[in-house]
Amino acid sequence: MGVGWRIAVVHGPNLNMLGLREPERYGTTTLADIDDELASVAAEAGASLSSYQSNSEGDLVTHLQGLRDTADGVLINPAAYTHTSVAIRDALLAVALPTVEVHLTNTHAREEFRHHSTIADIVVGRVMGFGRLSYVLGLNGLLEHLGHSGGIRQGERG
């Protein structure tokens, strides 16, 4: 399914605090636990995986821009920037890589301001509300998409 695909996982602000931050909402799983599980799933599928986290919008944009020639797909949890960042949206459009958006919680079951995603209309899929499993489901969906699309970049679809 994922033989040879290069997957970039991008984590937004405050996700480095998983395991400590609001455990009643986010659980006790750490970001390192999620990254380890994703690396294992990717390896089993024959794909390689890199992970990056930043609390800075500019750093996330710069990282995304650098993925154009080093990744075949992106799994992203923009966290709070989901609802506000046109810059992250523009970076994803610029690199034109198939992207899956993931969230630990169901953003539509939370505060009204969390119901809007600036990237929902440009990603190939969204998974939310399943905690750490959202990432695994998103990765599997991205690998499946890459396998069936032949790795066509977003902007090249007809």
For each residue, the residues with C-beta under 8 A, 3 or more apart:
1: 45 46 143 144 147
2: 5 7 42 45 46 47 143 146 147
3: 45 46 47
4: 46 47
5: 2 45 46 47 48 72 73 143 146 147 151
6: 47 48 49 50 70 71 72 73
7: 2 42 47 48 49 50 71 72 73 74 75 139 142 143
8: 49 50 51 52 67 70 71 73 74 75 97
9: 35 38 49 50 51 52 74 75 76 135 139
10: 51 52 53 60 63 64 74 75 76 77 78
11: 15 16 31 51 52 53 54 76 77 79
12: 15 53 54 55 60 76 77 78 79 80 81 82
13: 54 55 56 57 79 80 81
14: 17 21 55 79 80
15: 11 12 18 31 53 77 79
16: 11 31 53 55
17: 14 20 21
18: 15 21 26 27 29 30 31 34 104
19: 23 26 27 28 29 30 31 33
20: 17 23
21: 14 17 18 26
22: 25 26
23: 19 20 26 27 28
24:
25: 22 105
26: 18 19 21 22 23 29 104 105 131
27: 18 19 23 104 131 132
28: 19 23
29: 18 19 26 33 34 131 132
30: 18 19 33 34
31: 11 15 16 18 19 34 35 53
32: 35 36
33: 19 29 30 36 37 132
34: 18 29 30 31 37 38 132 135
35: 9 31 32 38 39 51
36: 32 33 39 40
37: 33 34 40 41 132 135 136
38: 9 34 35 41 42 49 51 75 135 136 139
39: 35 36 42 43 49 51
40: 36 37 43 44
41: 37 38 44 45 136 139 140
42: 2 7 38 39 45 47 48 49 139 143
43: 39 40 46 47 48 49
44: 40 41
45: 1 2 3 5 41 42 140 143
46: 1 2 3 4 5 43
47: 2 3 4 5 6 7 42 43 143
48: 5 6 7 42 43
49: 6 7 8 9 38 39 42 43 139
50: 6 7 8 9 71
51: 8 9 10 11 35 38 39
52: 8 9 10 11 63
53: 10 11 12 15 16 31
54: 11 12 13 59 60 63
55: 12 13 14 16 59
56: 13 59 60
57: 13 60 61 81 85 87 88
58: 61 62 87
59: 54 55 56 62 63
60: 10 12 54 56 57 63 64 78 81 85 88 91
61: 57 58 64 65 87 88 90 91
62: 58 59 65 66
63: 10 52 54 59 60 66 67
64: 10 60 61 67 74 88 91 92 94 95
65: 61 62 68 91 94 95
66: 62 63 70
67: 8 63 64 70 71 74 95 97
68: 65 71 94 95 96 97
69:
70: 6 8 66 67
71: 6 7 8 50 67 68 74 97
72: 5 6 7 97 98 146 151
73: 5 6 7 8 97 98 99 100 142 143 145 146
74: 7 8 9 10 64 67 71 92 95 97 98 99 100 142
75: 7 8 9 10 38 99 100 102 135 138 139 142
76: 9 10 11 12 92 99 100 101 102 119 123
77: 10 11 12 15 82 101 102 103 104 135
78: 10 12 60 81 82 85 88 101 119
79: 11 12 13 14 15 82
80: 12 13 14 83 84
81: 12 13 57 60 78 84 85 88
82: 12 77 78 79 85 101 103 107 114 117 118 119
83: 80 113 114 116 117 118
84: 80 81 118
85: 57 60 78 81 82 88 89 118
86: 89 90 118
87: 57 58 61 90 91
88: 57 60 61 64 78 81 85 91 92 118 119
89: 85 86 92 93 118 119 122
90: 61 86 87 93 94
91: 60 61 64 65 87 88 94 95
92: 64 74 76 88 89 95 97 99 119 122 123
93: 89 90 96 122 154 155
94: 64 65 68 90 91
95: 64 65 67 68 74 91 92
96: 68 93 153 154 155 156
97: 8 67 68 71 72 73 74 92 153 154
98: 72 73 74 124 142 145 146 149 151 152 153 154
99: 73 74 75 76 92 119 122 123 124 142 154
100: 73 74 75 76 123 124 125 126 127 138 139 141 142 145
101: 76 77 78 82 117 119 120 123 125 126 127 128 138
102: 75 76 77 126 127 128 134 135 137 138
103: 77 82 106 107 126 127 128 129 134
104: 18 26 27 77 128 129 130 131 132 134
105: 25 26 109 110 128 129 131
106: 103 109 110 128 129
107: 82 103 110 114 115 117 128
108: 114 115 128
109: 105 106 129
110: 105 106 107 114 115
111: 114
112: 115
113: 83 116
114: 82 83 107 108 110 111
115: 107 108 110 112
116: 83 113 120
117: 82 83 101 107 120 126
118: 82 83 84 85 86 88 89
119: 76 78 82 88 89 92 99 101 122 123
120: 101 116 117 123 126
121:
122: 89 92 93 99 119 154
123: 76 92 99 100 101 119 120 126
124: 98 99 100 141 142 145 154
125: 100 101 138 141 142 145
126: 100 101 102 103 117 120 123
127: 100 101 102 103 130 134 135 137 138 141
128: 101 102 103 104 105 106 107 108 134
129: 103 104 105 106 109 134
130: 104 127 133 134 137
131: 26 27 29 104 105 134
132: 27 29 33 34 37 104 135 136
133: 130 136 137
134: 102 103 104 127 128 129 130 131 137 138
135: 9 34 37 38 75 77 102 127 132 138 139
136: 37 38 41 132 133 139 140
137: 102 127 130 133 134 140 141
138: 75 100 101 102 125 127 134 135 141 142
139: 7 9 38 41 42 49 75 100 135 136 142 143
140: 41 45 136 137 143 144
141: 100 124 125 127 137 138 144 145
142: 7 73 74 75 98 99 100 124 125 138 139 145 146
143: 1 2 5 7 42 45 47 73 139 140 146 147
144: 1 140 141 147 148
145: 73 98 100 124 125 141 142 148 149
146: 2 5 72 73 98 142 143 149 151
147: 1 2 5 143 144
148: 144 145
149: 98 145 146 152 157
150:
151: 5 72 98 146
152: 98 149 156 157
153: 96 97 98 156 157
154: 93 96 97 98 99 122 124 157
155: 93 96
156: 96 152 153
157: 149 152 153 154
158:
